């Protein structure tokens, strides 16, 4: 297990009208930036196993707590968390360090941001590595409308949008329990039940499966969300339909070399037509659940470093 005291000390960086809490490794490797983008409800600390390995391989590793998380700014307006703002933060971060472009790595919601960033600012992204969440095709209906039609009003994406504040309050009442119950591995399959599953999870007294991390590691996440609450991070979900509109006029094809890493036991489905939208994509699947880089850190590092070496050699 990782000792949280080994995690780098952060700096606060002013970008794009907000302050981001940024953790770095390998500063001596200027010129080879790689930016790691966490998901929900996570923290830069979720990349603790990747930072030393990437720095040792010669990369300048830049890991922000994105807006709404940790000690980064938490704007009050919901629309301040749309894809233009989230990708704008990352572009401004590149500008801060003096980089024209970088390799971007995303997990879960971080992957959604990296996909959108790559479409909106293709000249600032040289390679893409995404975990768990594949490219999301922009269909004829806005995403939340589509999910509501297919998955119903209790699906958490829809619930966050249609009942703002309800889930946030439950998570905040049960922060420690919610995160303990969420960060699990080797969970037995569960039958779907009526109601909002994440609210049920936050209230469940007995977790399923095995802990993903040590109590000391979990305490980093608990402390962060006890400080911030969940509304800023949940506001990312409340911009999905807005993002659908913002991406209306961009070229939907990702031209960059891309590595897509799936967890075979993740609840998120693989995208069978990935190469229709990401023609230069390589796919790796690991025997794990959703929290890929934390559940299988060595395998994740090997997959990323092998792919980067191959790409750098061509």
C-alpha positions as a Markdown table, in Angstrom:
| # | Residue | x | y | z |
|---|---|---|---|---|
| 1 | Unk | 0.0 | 0.0 | 0.0 |
| 2 | Unk | 1.0 | 3.6 | -0.6 |
| 3 | Unk | 2.0 | 5.9 | 2.3 |
| 4 | Unk | 0.1 | 9.1 | 1.8 |
| 5 | Unk | 3.0 | 11.1 | 3.2 |
| 6 | Unk | 5.0 | 10.1 | 0.1 |
| 7 | Unk | 2.6 | 12.1 | -2.1 |
| 8 | Unk | 4.1 | 15.3 | -3.5 |
| 9 | Unk | 3.3 | 18.6 | -1.9 |
| 10 | Unk | 1.0 | 20.7 | -4.1 |
| 11 | Unk | 1.2 | 24.2 | -5.5 |
| 12 | Unk | -1.7 | 26.5 | -6.2 |
| 13 | Unk | -1.7 | 27.6 | -9.8 |
| 14 | Unk | -3.9 | 30.5 | -11.1 |
| 15 | Unk | -5.4 | 29.5 | -14.5 |
| 16 | Unk | -8.5 | 30.4 | -16.5 |
| 17 | Unk | -10.1 | 32.4 | -13.7 |
| 18 | Unk | -9.7 | 29.7 | -11.0 |
| 19 | Unk | -6.9 | 28.3 | -8.8 |
| 20 | Unk | -6.0 | 24.6 | -9.3 |
| 21 | Unk | -4.2 | 22.5 | -6.7 |
| 22 | Unk | -1.4 | 20.8 | -8.8 |
| 23 | Unk | 0.9 | 17.9 | -7.8 |
| 24 | Unk | 4.0 | 17.2 | -9.8 |
| 25 | Unk | 6.7 | 14.6 | -10.3 |
| 26 | Unk | 9.7 | 14.6 | -12.5 |
| 27 | Unk | 10.1 | 18.4 | -12.9 |
| 28 | Unk | 13.6 | 17.8 | -14.1 |
| 29 | Unk | 12.1 | 16.1 | -17.2 |
| 30 | Unk | 11.0 | 19.4 | -18.7 |
| 31 | Unk | 9.9 | 19.0 | -22.3 |
| 32 | Unk | 8.0 | 15.7 | -21.8 |
| 33 | Unk | 4.8 | 16.7 | -20.1 |
| 34 | Unk | 2.1 | 14.2 | -19.2 |
| 35 | Unk | -1.1 | 15.5 | -17.5 |
| 36 | Unk | -3.2 | 13.0 | -15.4 |
| 37 | Unk | -6.9 | 13.8 | -15.0 |
| 38 | Unk | -8.9 | 12.2 | -12.2 |
| 39 | Unk | -12.5 | 11.0 | -12.3 |
| 40 | Unk | -15.5 | 11.2 | -9.9 |
| 41 | Unk | -15.5 | 11.2 | -6.9 |
| 42 | Unk | -11.7 | 11.1 | -6.9 |
| 43 | Unk | -8.7 | 13.3 | -6.4 |
| 44 | Unk | -5.2 | 13.8 | -7.8 |
| 45 | Unk | -4.2 | 11.2 | -5.2 |
| 46 | Unk | -5.8 | 8.5 | -7.4 |
| 47 | Unk | -2.7 | 8.7 | -9.6 |
| 48 | Unk | -0.3 | 8.1 | -6.7 |
| 49 | Unk | 0.9 | 4.8 | -8.2 |
| 50 | Unk | 1.5 | 6.2 | -11.7 |
| 51 | Unk | 3.3 | 9.4 | -10.9 |
| 52 | Unk | 6.7 | 7.9 | -9.7 |
| 53 | Unk | 6.7 | 5.4 | -12.6 |
| 54 | Unk | 6.1 | 8.0 | -15.3 |
| 55 | Unk | 8.6 | 10.4 | -13.7 |
| 56 | Unk | 11.2 | 7.6 | -13.7 |
| 57 | Unk | 10.5 | 7.0 | -17.4 |
| 58 | Unk | 11.5 | 10.6 | -18.2 |
| 59 | Unk | 8.1 | 12.5 | -18.0 |
| 60 | Unk | 7.2 | 15.7 | -16.3 |
| 61 | Unk | 4.1 | 14.5 | -14.6 |
| 62 | Unk | 1.4 | 17.2 | -13.9 |
| 63 | Unk | -1.6 | 16.1 | -11.8 |
| 64 | Unk | -4.3 | 18.8 | -11.0 |
| 65 | Unk | -7.2 | 18.5 | -8.7 |
| 66 | Unk | -9.6 | 19.8 | -11.3 |
| 67 | Unk | -12.2 | 22.6 | -10.4 |
| 68 | Unk | -14.6 | 21.4 | -7.8 |
| 69 | Unk | -12.1 | 19.1 | -6.1 |
| 70 | Unk | -9.6 | 19.3 | -3.2 |
| 71 | Unk | -8.2 | 22.7 | -2.6 |
| 72 | Unk | -8.9 | 23.9 | -6.2 |
| 73 | Unk | -11.6 | 26.5 | -6.8 |
| 74 | Unk | -15.2 | 25.6 | -6.6 |
| 75 | Unk | -17.2 | 28.1 | -8.6 |
| 76 | Unk | -20.9 | 28.5 | -7.6 |
| 77 | Unk | -22.4 | 28.5 | -11.1 |
| 78 | Unk | -23.3 | 25.2 | -12.5 |
| 79 | Unk | -22.3 | 26.3 | -16.0 |
| 80 | Unk | -18.8 | 27.0 | -14.8 |
| 81 | Unk | -18.2 | 23.2 | -14.9 |
| 82 | Unk | -18.9 | 22.7 | -18.6 |
| 83 | Unk | -16.4 | 21.1 | -21.1 |
| 84 | Unk | -15.2 | 24.5 | -22.3 |
| 85 | Unk | -14.3 | 25.5 | -18.7 |
| 86 | Unk | -12.8 | 22.1 | -17.8 |
| 87 | Unk | -10.7 | 21.8 | -20.9 |
| 88 | Unk | -9.8 | 25.5 | -20.7 |
| 89 | Unk | -8.3 | 24.9 | -17.3 |
| 90 | Unk | -6.0 | 22.2 | -18.8 |
| 91 | Unk | -5.0 | 24.4 | -21.7 |
| 92 | Unk | -4.2 | 27.2 | -19.3 |
| 93 | Unk | -2.2 | 24.8 | -17.2 |
| 94 | Unk | -0.1 | 23.9 | -20.3 |
| 95 | Unk | 0.4 | 27.6 | -20.9 |
| 96 | Unk | 1.5 | 28.1 | -17.3 |
| 97 | Unk | 4.3 | 25.5 | -17.8 |
| 98 | Unk | 5.2 | 26.8 | -21.2 |
| 99 | Unk | 4.1 | 23.7 | -23.2 |
| 100 | Unk | 2.6 | 23.7 | -26.7 |
| 101 | Unk | 1.1 | 20.3 | -26.2 |
| 102 | Unk | 1.2 | 17.3 | -23.9 |
| 103 | Unk | 0.0 | 13.7 | -23.5 |
| 104 | Unk | -3.2 | 13.6 | -21.6 |
| 105 | Unk | -4.4 | 10.7 | -19.4 |
| 106 | Unk | -7.9 | 10.5 | -18.1 |
| 107 | Unk | -9.9 | 8.1 | -15.9 |
| 108 | Unk | -13.7 | 8.0 | -15.7 |
| 109 | Unk | -14.9 | 11.7 | -15.8 |
| 110 | Unk | -11.3 | 12.7 | -16.4 |
| 111 | Unk | -11.5 | 10.6 | -19.6 |
| 112 | Unk | -14.6 | 12.5 | -20.6 |
| 113 | Unk | -12.7 | 15.7 | -20.2 |
| 114 | Unk | -9.7 | 14.4 | -22.2 |
| 115 | Unk | -12.0 | 13.3 | -25.0 |
| 116 | Unk | -13.6 | 16.7 | -25.1 |
| 117 | Unk | -10.3 | 18.6 | -24.8 |
| 118 | Unk | -8.9 | 16.6 | -27.7 |
| 119 | Unk | -11.9 | 17.5 | -29.9 |
| 120 | Unk | -11.9 | 21.2 | -28.9 |
| 121 | Unk | -8.1 | 21.8 | -28.8 |
| 122 | Unk | -6.6 | 19.1 | -31.0 |
| 123 | Unk | -3.3 | 21.0 | -31.5 |
| 124 | Unk | -2.6 | 21.0 | -27.7 |
| 125 | Unk | -2.9 | 17.2 | -27.3 |
| 126 | Unk | -0.2 | 14.9 | -28.8 |
| 127 | Unk | -1.4 | 11.6 | -27.4 |
| 128 | Unk | -4.4 | 10.3 | -25.5 |
| 129 | Unk | -4.6 | 7.6 | -22.8 |
| 130 | Unk | -8.0 | 7.0 | -21.3 |
| 131 | Unk | -9.1 | 4.5 | -18.7 |
| 132 | Unk | -12.6 | 3.1 | -18.2 |
| 133 | Unk | -14.7 | 5.6 | -20.1 |
| 134 | Unk | -14.4 | 5.1 | -23.9 |
| 135 | Unk | -15.2 | 7.8 | -26.5 |
| 136 | Unk | -18.9 | 8.9 | -26.2 |
| 137 | Unk | -20.6 | 9.1 | -29.5 |
| 138 | Unk | -22.7 | 12.3 | -29.9 |
| 139 | Unk | -26.0 | 11.0 | -30.9 |
| 140 | Unk | -29.1 | 12.8 | -32.1 |
| 141 | Unk | -30.4 | 13.5 | -28.6 |
| 142 | Unk | -28.6 | 15.3 | -25.8 |
| 143 | Unk | -27.0 | 12.7 | -23.5 |
| 144 | Unk | -29.2 | 13.2 | -20.4 |
| 145 | Unk | -32.3 | 13.1 | -22.5 |
| 146 | Unk | -31.1 | 9.9 | -24.1 |
| 147 | Unk | -30.2 | 8.3 | -20.8 |
| 148 | Unk | -33.5 | 9.2 | -19.3 |
| 149 | Unk | -35.3 | 7.5 | -22.2 |
| 150 | Unk | -33.2 | 4.4 | -22.0 |
| 151 | Unk | -32.3 | 4.1 | -18.3 |
| 152 | Unk | -35.0 | 6.0 | -16.5 |
| 153 | Unk | -35.1 | 8.9 | -14.0 |
| 154 | Unk | -33.3 | 7.0 | -11.2 |
| 155 | Unk | -30.1 | 6.5 | -13.2 |
| 156 | Unk | -27.6 | 8.6 | -11.4 |
| 157 | Unk | -26.6 | 10.8 | -14.3 |
| 158 | Unk | -30.3 | 11.6 | -14.8 |
| 159 | Unk | -31.0 | 12.0 | -11.1 |
| 160 | Unk | -28.2 | 14.4 | -10.6 |
| 161 | Unk | -29.7 | 16.6 | -13.3 |
| 162 | Unk | -33.4 | 16.3 | -12.5 |
| 163 | Unk | -33.2 | 16.4 | -8.7 |
| 164 | Unk | -30.3 | 18.8 | -8.1 |
| 165 | Unk | -29.0 | 18.8 | -4.5 |
| 166 | Unk | -30.7 | 15.6 | -3.4 |
| 167 | Unk | -27.9 | 13.2 | -3.9 |
| 168 | Unk | -25.2 | 15.8 | -2.9 |
| 169 | Unk | -26.8 | 16.1 | 0.5 |
| 170 | Unk | -26.9 | 12.3 | 1.1 |
| 171 | Unk | -23.3 | 11.9 | 0.1 |
| 172 | Unk | -22.3 | 14.8 | 2.4 |
| 173 | Unk | -24.2 | 13.2 | 5.3 |
| 174 | Unk | -22.4 | 9.9 | 4.8 |
| 175 | Unk | -19.1 | 10.9 | 3.2 |
| 176 | Unk | -16.9 | 8.4 | 5.0 |
| 177 | Unk | -19.4 | 5.5 | 4.5 |
| 178 | Unk | -20.1 | 6.4 | 0.9 |
| 179 | Unk | -16.5 | 6.5 | -0.2 |
| 180 | Unk | -15.7 | 3.3 | 1.9 |
| 181 | Unk | -18.6 | 1.5 | 0.1 |
| 182 | Unk | -17.7 | 2.9 | -3.3 |
| 183 | Unk | -13.9 | 2.1 | -3.4 |
| 184 | Unk | -14.2 | -1.7 | -3.5 |
| 185 | Unk | -12.9 | -4.5 | -5.7 |
| 186 | Unk | -14.0 | -8.1 | -6.3 |
| 187 | Unk | -17.6 | -7.2 | -5.6 |
| 188 | Unk | -20.2 | -9.9 | -6.2 |
| 189 | Unk | -22.8 | -9.2 | -8.9 |
| 190 | Unk | -25.9 | -7.4 | -7.7 |
| 191 | Unk | -29.4 | -7.5 | -9.0 |
| 192 | Unk | -30.6 | -4.0 | -10.1 |
| 193 | Unk | -33.1 | -2.5 | -7.6 |
| 194 | Unk | -35.5 | 0.4 | -7.9 |
| 195 | Unk | -34.2 | 3.8 | -6.6 |
| 196 | Unk | -31.0 | 5.7 | -7.0 |
| 197 | Unk | -28.2 | 3.2 | -6.6 |
| 198 | Unk | -25.5 | 5.6 | -5.4 |
| 199 | Unk | -27.9 | 7.0 | -2.7 |
| 200 | Unk | -28.5 | 3.4 | -1.5 |
| 201 | Unk | -24.7 | 2.8 | -1.6 |
| 202 | Unk | -24.1 | 5.9 | 0.6 |
| 203 | Unk | -26.6 | 4.7 | 3.2 |
| 204 | Unk | -25.5 | 1.0 | 3.1 |
| 205 | Unk | -23.9 | 0.0 | 6.4 |
| 206 | Unk | -22.1 | -3.1 | 5.1 |
| 207 | Unk | -19.8 | -2.8 | 2.1 |
| 208 | Unk | -19.5 | -5.5 | -0.5 |
| 209 | Unk | -16.3 | -7.0 | -1.9 |
| 210 | Unk | -12.9 | -6.0 | -0.6 |
| 211 | Unk | -11.3 | -2.6 | 0.2 |
| 212 | Unk | -9.5 | -1.1 | -2.8 |
| 213 | Unk | -7.0 | 0.7 | -0.6 |
| 214 | Unk | -5.7 | 1.0 | 2.9 |
| 215 | Unk | -7.5 | 3.1 | 5.6 |
| 216 | Unk | -4.7 | 5.7 | 5.3 |
| 217 | Unk | -5.2 | 6.0 | 1.6 |
| 218 | Unk | -9.0 | 6.2 | 1.9 |
| 219 | Unk | -8.6 | 8.9 | 4.5 |
| 220 | Unk | -7.1 | 11.2 | 1.9 |
| 221 | Unk | -10.3 | 11.0 | -0.2 |
| 222 | Unk | -12.6 | 11.3 | 2.9 |
| 223 | Unk | -10.8 | 14.3 | 4.2 |
| 224 | Unk | -10.9 | 16.1 | 0.8 |
| 225 | Unk | -14.7 | 15.5 | 0.4 |
| 226 | Unk | -15.5 | 16.3 | 4.0 |
| 227 | Unk | -13.9 | 19.7 | 3.3 |
| 228 | Unk | -15.4 | 20.4 | -0.1 |
| 229 | Unk | -18.7 | 18.6 | -0.2 |
| 230 | Unk | -19.8 | 17.0 | -3.4 |
| 231 | Unk | -21.8 | 19.7 | -5.3 |
| 232 | Unk | -18.8 | 21.1 | -7.3 |
| 233 | Unk | -17.9 | 17.7 | -8.5 |
| 234 | Unk | -21.5 | 16.6 | -9.2 |
| 235 | Unk | -21.9 | 19.8 | -11.3 |
| 236 | Unk | -19.8 | 18.1 | -14.0 |
| 237 | Unk | -22.7 | 15.8 | -14.6 |
| 238 | Unk | -25.1 | 18.7 | -14.7 |
| 239 | Unk | -23.4 | 20.0 | -17.9 |
| 240 | Unk | -23.7 | 16.9 | -20.0 |
| 241 | Unk | -26.5 | 18.2 | -22.2 |
| 242 | Unk | -24.7 | 21.6 | -22.4 |
| 243 | Unk | -21.6 | 19.8 | -23.4 |
| 244 | Unk | -23.6 | 18.0 | -26.1 |
| 245 | Unk | -24.5 | 21.4 | -27.6 |
| 246 | Unk | -21.0 | 22.8 | -27.2 |
| 247 | Unk | -19.5 | 19.9 | -29.2 |
| 248 | Unk | -22.0 | 20.3 | -32.0 |
| 249 | Unk | -19.7 | 21.9 | -34.5 |
| 250 | Unk | -16.4 | 20.2 | -33.8 |
| 251 | Unk | -14.9 | 17.4 | -35.9 |
| 252 | Unk | -15.9 | 14.3 | -34.0 |
| 253 | Unk | -12.8 | 12.2 | -35.1 |
| 254 | Unk | -9.9 | 12.0 | -32.7 |
| 255 | Unk | -6.7 | 12.0 | -34.8 |
| 256 | Unk | -4.2 | 11.5 | -32.0 |
| 257 | Unk | -2.6 | 8.1 | -31.2 |
| 258 | Unk | -4.8 | 6.7 | -28.4 |
| 259 | Unk | -4.5 | 4.0 | -25.8 |
| 260 | Unk | -7.8 | 2.9 | -24.3 |
| 261 | Unk | -7.6 | 0.8 | -21.1 |
| 262 | Unk | -10.7 | -1.1 | -19.9 |
| 263 | Unk | -11.4 | -3.0 | -16.8 |
| 264 | Unk | -13.1 | -6.3 | -17.8 |
| 265 | Unk | -15.3 | -6.2 | -14.7 |
| 266 | Unk | -16.1 | -2.5 | -14.9 |
| 267 | Unk | -19.8 | -1.6 | -15.1 |
| 268 | Unk | -19.0 | 0.8 | -18.0 |
| 269 | Unk | -19.4 | -1.0 | -21.3 |
| 270 | Unk | -16.7 | -1.2 | -23.9 |
| 271 | Unk | -17.4 | 0.7 | -27.1 |
| 272 | Unk | -17.3 | -1.7 | -30.0 |
| 273 | Unk | -17.0 | 1.0 | -32.6 |
| 274 | Unk | -14.2 | 2.9 | -30.9 |
| 275 | Unk | -12.0 | 3.0 | -34.1 |
| 276 | Unk | -14.8 | 4.6 | -36.1 |
| 277 | Unk | -14.2 | 7.7 | -34.0 |
| 278 | Unk | -10.6 | 7.1 | -32.8 |
| 279 | Unk | -8.9 | 5.4 | -35.8 |
| 280 | Unk | -5.4 | 5.2 | -34.2 |
| 281 | Unk | -6.6 | 3.5 | -31.0 |
| 282 | Unk | -5.0 | 0.5 | -29.3 |
| 283 | Unk | -7.1 | -1.3 | -26.6 |
| 284 | Unk | -5.9 | -3.0 | -23.5 |
| 285 | Unk | -8.2 | -4.8 | -21.1 |
| 286 | Unk | -7.2 | -5.6 | -17.5 |
| 287 | Unk | -8.9 | -8.1 | -15.1 |
| 288 | Unk | -10.3 | -5.5 | -12.7 |
| 289 | Unk | -13.3 | -3.3 | -12.0 |
| 290 | Unk | -13.8 | 0.5 | -12.4 |
| 291 | Unk | -10.9 | 1.9 | -10.3 |
| 292 | Unk | -8.3 | 0.6 | -12.8 |
| 293 | Unk | -5.2 | 2.5 | -12.0 |
| 294 | Unk | -5.7 | 2.0 | -8.2 |
| 295 | Unk | -6.8 | -1.7 | -8.4 |
| 296 | Unk | -4.1 | -2.8 | -10.9 |
| 297 | Unk | -1.3 | -0.2 | -10.5 |
| 298 | Unk | 1.6 | -2.3 | -11.9 |
| 299 | Unk | -0.4 | -3.6 | -14.8 |
| 300 | Unk | -1.7 | -0.1 | -15.6 |
| 301 | Unk | 1.8 | 1.3 | -15.5 |
| 302 | Unk | 3.2 | -1.4 | -17.7 |
| 303 | Unk | 0.5 | -0.9 | -20.3 |
| 304 | Unk | 1.0 | 2.9 | -20.4 |
| 305 | Unk | 4.8 | 2.8 | -20.4 |
| 306 | Unk | 4.9 | 0.0 | -23.1 |
| 307 | Unk | 2.6 | 2.0 | -25.3 |
| 308 | Unk | 4.4 | 5.3 | -24.8 |
| 309 | Unk | 7.8 | 3.6 | -25.6 |
| 310 | Unk | 6.3 | 2.1 | -28.8 |
| 311 | Unk | 4.8 | 5.5 | -29.8 |
| 312 | Unk | 8.1 | 7.3 | -29.1 |
| 313 | Unk | 10.0 | 4.8 | -31.2 |
| 314 | Unk | 8.0 | 5.4 | -34.3 |
